[in-house]
Amino acid sequence: MNLYLLRHGKAARPEPEQPHSLTTQGKSEVTLIAGHFKKHRLRVDNLWHSPKARAVQTAELFLKIAGEPGVKVEEKKGLKPEGDAREIFEEINLHREGSLMVVTHLPIIEEMAWLLTADSAGAEIAFPTAGLAAFEKTGENWKWLWSLDPSKLK
């Protein structure tokens, strides 16, 4: 099974009580990542995202560019920044329905990456805005495959 962790694109809060929304730069970052994903014929069967506006917008934009018909999309409250990474990690390990993309935030995304690479010595994964990391599950273990920084794709 392949797993992709995607941090939301750059976001800003237009007014104090408004949710964080993707900026023009954030949309550009997500567009670059999604275009690269599509160009390399990578596939997502399932997409989980945080309920926060910036993650929802990232997921929607990514799917508009790189998604294929039939992707199962699910909002997960546990993917908020303050969510429990171990709980999501356990849920990921139970997932059996094809490839999965998880769109979320700092710090939970880094905590999940750490849990996924606990058996991989020297794996250090950074998540800039719209940063993407790929993992593969073989047996019971996860292996980090690669990471993308949208600023390096320009």
C-alpha positions, 0 to 999 in steps of 0.5 A, spaced: 500 500 500 502 507 498 501 512 503 502 520 501 502 525 507 501 532 504 501 538 508 496 544 506 498 549 502 500 556 504 494 560 508 492 566 511 487 569 515 483 575 512 480 577 518 481 575 525 475 570 526 475 568 519 478 561 517 485 560 514 484 560 507 489 558 501 493 564 499 495 565 491 502 562 493 498 556 497 494 555 491 500 555 486 504 550 491 498 545 491 498 546 483 505 544 482 505 538 487 498 535 484 501 537 477 508 533 478 503 527 481 499 527 475 505 527 470 508 521 474 502 517 473 501 516 481 494 514 483 490 516 489 484 511 491 482 514 498 483 521 500 483 523 508 483 531 510 482 535 516 476 539 517 480 546 517 478 550 511 486 550 508 486 543 508 479 542 505 481 547 499 488 543 498 484 537 498 479 539 493 485 543 488 489 537 488 483 532 486 481 537 481 488 537 478 491 530 479 485 526 482 481 520 478 474 519 478 472 514 484 477 517 489 473 516 496 474 523 500 473 523 507 474 528 512 477 526 519 476 531 525 483 527 528 487 530 522 486 537 526 493 540 528 492 538 535 490 531 533 492 525 536 498 522 531 498 515 534 490 514 533 491 516 525 497 512 525 493 506 527 487 508 523 492 508 517 495 501 519 488 498 518 486 501 511 486 496 506 482 499 500 488 502 495 492 508 496 491 513 501 493 521 501 492 524 508 492 532 507 493 535 514 497 540 518 503 541 522 505 538 527 501 532 526 504 531 520 511 530 522 509 526 528 505 521 523 511 521 519 516 519 525 511 514 527 511 511 519 519 511 519 520 509 526 524 503 523 528 507 518 534 509 521 536 516 518 529 518 515 528 526 516 522 528 513 521 536 512 514 538 511 514 545 508 507 548 505 504 543 500 510 538 502 509 531 500 512 525 502 510 518 500 511 511 504 510 504 502 507 498 506 511 492 506 508 487 511 507 490 517 513 496 516 512 502 512 518 505 508 519 512 506 520 513 499 521 520 497 519 527 499 517 533 494 518 540 496 514 545 491 519 550 491 524 545 488 519 544 482 519 551 479 
